[in-house]
Amino acid sequence: MTLPKDPVILLSFVNTKLRDFNSSLDDFCKENNLNEDEIKQKLEMIDYHYDEYKNKFV
């Protein structure tokens, strides 16, 4: 899977996938063969962090 390069679009994309299809970020990354840390780092650049309880970046 190719992720959007723009962090704001990535945020929307990942949160939508988490809401509609995956129970956790770990699940999403494993299912799509993605690096969880890379996603977190990219979204931290725009001050978003993964909230496990809400299962989304906030």
DOVEX-514018 format. One record per residue: residue number from 1; x, y, z of N, C-alpha, C, O in turn; chain. Coordinates in steps of 0.05 Angstrom, whole numbers, plus 5000, padded with zeros to 4 digits. Layout:
// residues N
NUM/X/Y/Z/X/Y/Z/X/Y/Z/X/Y/Z/A
...
***
This chain:
// residues 58
1/5017/4977/5000/5000/5000/5000/5018/5025/5000/5037/5026/5015/A
2/5011/5044/4983/5025/5069/4983/5009/5090/4998/4986/5094/4994/A
3/5023/5102/5017/5010/5122/5034/5013/5150/5022/5032/5155/5008/A
4/4994/5168/5028/4997/5195/5019/5022/5208/5031/5029/5203/5055/A
5/5036/5225/5016/5060/5238/5026/5054/5262/5043/5069/5269/5062/A
6/5033/5276/5037/5025/5300/5052/5015/5292/5079/4997/5275/5081/A
7/5026/5303/5101/5018/5294/5128/4988/5298/5134/4976/5282/5148/A
8/4977/5319/5124/4948/5325/5130/4930/5304/5116/4911/5295/5127/A
9/4937/5298/5091/4922/5277/5077/4927/5250/5089/4909/5234/5091/A
10/4951/5245/5098/4958/5220/5112/4941/5217/5137/4931/5196/5143/A
11/4939/5239/5152/4922/5239/5176/4894/5230/5170/4883/5212/5183/A
12/4882/5242/5151/4854/5236/5143/4852/5207/5134/4834/5192/5142/A
13/4871/5198/5117/4871/5171/5107/4873/5150/5129/4857/5132/5130/A
14/4893/5154/5146/4897/5134/5168/4874/5134/5187/4865/5112/5195/A
15/4864/5157/5195/4842/5157/5214/4817/5145/5202/4801/5132/5217/A
16/4813/5148/5177/4790/5136/5164/4793/5105/5164/4774/5091/5170/A
17/4817/5096/5157/4821/5067/5157/4818/5055/5186/4806/5034/5189/A
18/4828/5070/5205/4826/5060/5233/4797/5059/5242/4788/5040/5255/A
19/4782/5080/5234/4754/5081/5242/4737/5059/5229/4721/5046/5241/A
20/4742/5055/5203/4725/5037/5187/4734/5008/5186/4717/4990/5182/A
21/4760/5003/5189/4770/4976/5183/4788/4963/5203/4790/4938/5204/A
22/4801/4978/5220/4821/4967/5238/4816/4974/5267/4807/4995/5274/A
23/4823/4954/5284/4818/4958/5313/4842/4972/5327/4839/4980/5350/A
24/4864/4975/5313/4887/4989/5325/4906/4997/5302/4904/4988/5280/A
25/4925/5015/5309/4945/5023/5290/4963/4999/5284/4971/4996/5261/A
26/4969/4983/5303/4986/4960/5299/4972/4941/5279/4986/4931/5260/A
27/4947/4936/5282/4932/4920/5264/4933/4931/5235/4937/4916/5216/A
28/4928/4957/5233/4929/4970/5207/4956/4966/5193/4958/4960/5170/A
29/4977/4971/5208/5004/4969/5197/5011/4940/5189/5023/4936/5168/A
30/5004/4921/5206/5010/4893/5199/4994/4884/5175/5005/4871/5157/A
31/4969/4892/5174/4952/4884/5151/4963/4895/5124/4960/4883/5104/A
32/4975/4919/5126/4984/4932/5101/5014/4933/5098/5024/4947/5080/A
33/5028/4918/5115/5057/4917/5114/5070/4945/5115/5086/4952/5098/A
34/5062/4960/5135/5072/4987/5138/5088/4990/5164/5085/4974/5183/A
35/5105/5010/5165/5121/5015/5189/5106/5035/5207/5102/5058/5200/A
36/5098/5026/5230/5082/5042/5249/5098/5067/5258/5086/5089/5259/A
37/5123/5064/5263/5139/5087/5272/5141/5109/5251/5142/5132/5258/A
38/5143/5101/5226/5145/5121/5205/5119/5138/5203/5120/5162/5199/A
39/5096/5124/5206/5071/5138/5206/5069/5157/5230/5062/5181/5227/A
40/5076/5148/5253/5076/5164/5277/5094/5189/5274/5086/5211/5281/A
41/5118/5185/5264/5137/5207/5261/5126/5228/5242/5128/5252/5247/A
42/5115/5219/5220/5105/5237/5200/5082/5254/5211/5080/5278/5206/A
43/5064/5241/5227/5041/5256/5238/5049/5272/5262/5036/5292/5269/A
44/5070/5265/5276/5080/5282/5297/5091/5309/5286/5091/5329/5301/A
45/5099/5309/5261/5108/5334/5249/5086/5355/5248/5091/5379/5247/A
46/5061/5346/5247/5038/5365/5248/5023/5364/5275/5000/5371/5277/A
47/5038/5354/5295/5028/5353/5322/5004/5335/5327/4986/5342/5343/A
48/5004/5312/5314/4984/5292/5319/4997/5267/5330/5019/5259/5322/A
49/4984/5255/5350/4995/5231/5363/4973/5210/5365/4949/5216/5368/A
50/4981/5185/5364/4962/5164/5365/4951/5160/5393/4966/5158/5412/A
51/4925/5159/5395/4911/5154/5420/4899/5126/5418/4880/5121/5404/A
52/4910/5107/5434/4901/5079/5433/4872/5076/5441/4857/5060/5430/A
53/4864/5092/5461/4837/5089/5472/4816/5098/5450/4796/5084/5447/A
54/4822/5119/5436/4804/5129/5415/4809/5116/5388/4793/5118/5370/A
55/4832/5102/5386/4840/5089/5361/4841/5109/5338/4830/5104/5316/A
56/4854/5131/5343/4857/5151/5321/4879/5171/5329/4888/5172/5352/A
57/4888/5185/5310/4908/5206/5315/4893/5232/5323/4875/5241/5309/A
58/4902/5243/5345/4889/5267/5355/4910/5289/5361/4903/5311/5369/A
***
